[in-house]
Amino acid sequence: MNQPSPLPSVQDLAKMIDHSLLHPTMTDAQFDAGCALAVRFGVATVCVKPCDVPRAVQLLRGSDVLVCSVIGFPHGNSHTSIKVLETELAIREGAREIDMVANAGKVLGGDLRYVADDIKAVNDACVARGARLKVIFENDYLQDAHIIQLCEVCTAIGVAFVKTSTGYGFVKQANGDYNYRGATEHHLKLMRTHCPDKIQIKAAGGIRTLDEMLRARALGVTRIGASATEAMLNEAVKRGFAGAAALGGRSDPAFKSPAVDGY
């Protein structure tokens, strides 16, 4: 496996980020400010709800920031045909990357034929239209054996990325509360071990600091789903990472992420 450079530039880090604009209560004003923030920092993509793809395309026009649409989000339980239609529409409206949620119930029930057919149908729709697919496992719901099986399915199909979490996969805990772990070091190592180098790893859920991002990168992660983009990249500037002078200490007082964000 190719090891990442130990000293990434601020721009390298920015191009690892899918800036998350997925919170269910996000207003248009918050969304617009989030897209503006993404352009200023030059992230890889904004990750948006399907209904927001056209707005994101308009707001990002002229930049190199791409639009990524979620599909079957956040539970992955839509009919395969609906996932495919949702994918086709998102790409037609301008999305260049697609993050689809695998059907966790089918994974847990051992119906890997269904799971494989579901993922392949969406991947085929992406490939035919020049888009890249990321498959969200929602690892909090799964045991290691299930994660390995999903890695094997995705490897056989040849998807572009596998992804840890939606950031909204809340699991009932022993005390009755609902919470999630998101992208854990154990799961990232497991996914990297059981996927070939050509399949990239996206870590999402709970990565909110620069140090957490750098740890994920050291494990072979090439993309991060995050809402804490501004804080992480400004911290890289503060620490004097290469390219810091060009980026500056950019902040956007107009952008206020919702108080609870799954990413």
Secondary structure, 3 states (H helix, E strand, C coil): CCCCCCCCCHHHHHCCEEEEECCCCCCHHHHHHHHHHHHHHCCCEEEECHHHHHHHHHHHCCCCCEEEEEECCCCCCCCHHHHHHHHHHHHHCCCCEEEEECCHHHHHCCCHHHHHHHHHHHHHHHHHCCCEEEEECCHHHCCHHHHHHHHHHHHHHCCCEEECCCCCCCEECCCCCEECCCCCHHHHHHHHHCCCCCCEEEEECCCCCHHHHHHHHHCCCCEEEECCHHHHHHHHHHCCCCCHHHHCCCCCCCCCCCCCCCC
